[in-house]
Amino acid sequence: MFKWSLIFWFTGLSLFGQTESNLMFDVHYGDAVQEWVAFPSLKKQGQFVAGYVFVSPQEGIVFHYHSSFHLGASAEIVPDGIDTQELNRIRLGRAYNFKMARLGEEHRQKLQLPLQPQGFAYHYVADEIQRYYLTGKALNADREFERAQVVLEKVYEKNPHYSGVELELAYSYNGIRRYDLTITLLTKALENDASQPLFYKELAFAFLNSGMVTMAEKTYQQCLEKTQDKGLKSEIGSSMAYYFYLQKKEEKFKEWRQVVDQNADAESQYQLFMQQLERNWNNRPSHEMKKL
């Protein structure tokens, strides 16, 4: 029953958008980094929680609980203080992805929120480019590729070779199937630094999904030459073997399966996957036939 009540709260706030307290529940967590926010309590119907959103290199985008409140008869904010039943920290993302309300100065005063929350100095990311990069990386991890793209492009515009940004932006482009953008981006990235194996991996993925199979194979081979990571090599081998399995090209399948044999342990997920494909070669499930 409480689950449906909570859904009603979120739905009602989405429909009406704004309360008499001037709270607008229309903010995505990725747009609320280093801001005070509020959203309906996950524990108590009719209650709201207020807290601060940080971005962490280790944890991603995190909500830090400060206190609770409810809305009075005229929809005014009524502070309830600290509720020990509330979650003190929430890793925002796929499991906790809902609209929030920004808390302005008026709200902060009513709720007696400090200008800077406890632990502010430890969690605060002063550098704007770093903050955007960490936010975009966290959004990519949550598969929020379109939002990640917007944030990471801000970093790229200011510093195209900022550490990690080219790879993260490639993840975003591949995630939204803009393979043309990935190809342009990583071709330039490799001109600056040709030693990064993952540049080749993401570029090859873009080539393959653009129908440029020969370029994909060539680029994956370059990736294999650049890395000593057996896990990465096994992943590449199994990906290309699966592609040629779907195409029913047995010799090419065997060629890339050898990459798996050379790098993956006998009981690894990659070897088990290859064995499954071999068993199904002449008796394929219907969902795989549709991919041919």
Phi, psi and omega in degrees: 000317182296324179303314181290329177294319179295318177300321178299317180301311181297318182295316180298318180292328178290322182289314184272335172072305189237134175261174178293346175275005179064032176267122180252111181270074185220018186253127175284146184300331179291342179260009186241016182296131182061045175221155170281134181220169175219153173202162181301140180301142175274354184251323186230127177295136177086356180252154178237156176244145177242141180190184185243143181254125176244164169241133184238137177300329182271321189255343186090217183265121190234136174264128177253116182292140175243307182196176182241163175202166172226172179259132181283190184300329179258021180065024176277156179286128177237109182296140177246358181077199183276131176251113185291348178278346181284153176289128183288325180223137178230124173281106182287146181158217185300322181282331181230079183235096180214165183285143181240170174244133174288142178255114180276188183300319180298316178296318182299321179292318180296325182267000180055044177277136178291160178299321178234129183288165177299136182081010184303312184299325182287320186266341187293134176250104186286324183286120185297318181297317179296320180297315177298317181298312180296323178295313179297320179296318178296319179294322175300316180299331178271004182064027174267064192296320182294318178292321178298319180304313183299315183289316184291329177295331176295321177293314183299321180296325181275326181206092186297342180248022174303137188306116175093342190290324181295319180291315180297321179292325175296320175302317181297311182298316178295325180295329179260010176064030172264069185295331177298321179291322177298315182298315178296313183299308187281336172298317177292320181298320180290334175294330179274323182210102184269012186260357187271109182302322184289337172300314181294320181299310181290326177293318178297321177300318180294318177300313184299317182280355173261005180082009182262072190294317180299317178294324179296313179299314180300317183287322174297322177297321177296322178297317179300324180287334185270347186237152172252003183284107182294328177295317178295317179298319179294321178297316179296314180300317181289325179296313180289323177298320179295320178301313182285336171298315179295330179275356183058039176256092191295319182295319178291324176301312181296324179300314182279337175295330178298327177298320177294314181301324183284344188232339186257142175294157186302325183260012182288163179298329182290317179293319178297322178294316179299318180297322178296318179296320179295321178295327184268002190306315182256007181214069190277142174300151184300325182293334177280329178299327181293338181277346184290000000 
